[in-house]
Amino acid sequence: MSVARSKASARSKAPAGPEAPARPKASVRSKTSVAALLTAFLLVLLAAGCTGGVGSEPDSRSSSPSPTAADAKVLAVKIDNVAPARPQTGLERADIVYVEQVEAGLSRLLAVYSSDVPPVIGPVRSARETDLELLRQFDRPVLAFSGAQSRLLPAIERAPLDAVPPSAAPRAYFRGAERPAPHNLYLRPERIPYTASGTGAVEALGLRFGPAPPGGTAEDSRTVRFPSARTTFTWSAERERWLVSMDGSPARTSEGEPLGAATVIVQDVTVRPSAFGDRSGNNTPFTETVGSGTAHVLRDGRAYEARWARTAANADTRFSTPDGERIHLAEGPLWIVYAAR
């Protein structure tokens, strides 16, 4: 593949002691007062111990930006990306769009929603092994997909996600009449067990919106090539978006509007053969998203050299400048393209 310039308080009851001999009232009141103070002091200590503080268990996710973002539940939908599947429906409202390589060198999309979920999304296609590792960055996401090959299904069942294929939610999917199968399967998200958190998926991933880093170079467009597909991002100062083209044709929404991204990250990764393949004998490539490497961040008409690092499958991916400073994103949709290194 080549790249061209683009995370009750407790109550304690002390056991009753042996009955004390009778004493003057004043002494009883004094002892009662001391006992009450001691009990109150113990309750404070117990309450403090139960609410966290020093010695609390750390959150198992790494780099979680805040409790709200760490707990945010996202909806991920596997989306077709060959010519008969375009224009896709609802893609423009995704918080994040991942572009992955699949069999025969073609591309497929994984759209992640949280802040804004459209009424219809599609066309929906089958899941891949790459999706399982990629999605572990999120807190038990919902994954909508058309199916998967039988040998991959046990791995999907073991994965820390909620799988919702048509067999699990038949009323949530329908076939469109305007296209032939398999490019006409669509999802109605309101009919699956998912409720949007209101927190953007970008934030759930541990990323931040903010000002651009210093430097960078002016960039008009960037093309990422897979063996049988290419994705181009062209800067539009008027729209303040990187306009997307797929295989040489401008990408559009189902309403005919240009499809665009506020930030594009071209992430250099290892793409290797997997133990899976399709019916035509093509091997299913596996994209390694745990590790580290180089990347280019496109925003505001400029390109920035970057580094990426993800230390474990349940860790967030961090993007930083070569000097180690966090790179902030432009407000709006984020597209991440996995480019083979």
Secondary structure, 3 states (H helix, E strand, C coil): CEEECCCCCCCCCCCCCCCCCCCCHHHHHHHHHHHHHHHHHHHHHHHHHHCCCCCCCCCCCECCCCHHHHCCCCEEEEECCCHHHCCCECHHHCCEEEEEECHHHCEEEEEEECCCCCCCEECECCCCHHHHHHHCCCCCCEEECCCCCCCCHHHHHHCCCEECCCCCCHHHEEECCCCCCCCCEEECHHHCCCCCCCCCHHHHCCCCECCCCCCCEECCEEEEEECCEEEEEEEECCCCEEEEEECCEECECCCCCECEECEEEEEEEEEEEEEEECCCCCEEEEEECCEEEEEEEEECCEEEEEEEEECCCCECCEEECCCCCECCECCCCEEEEEEEC
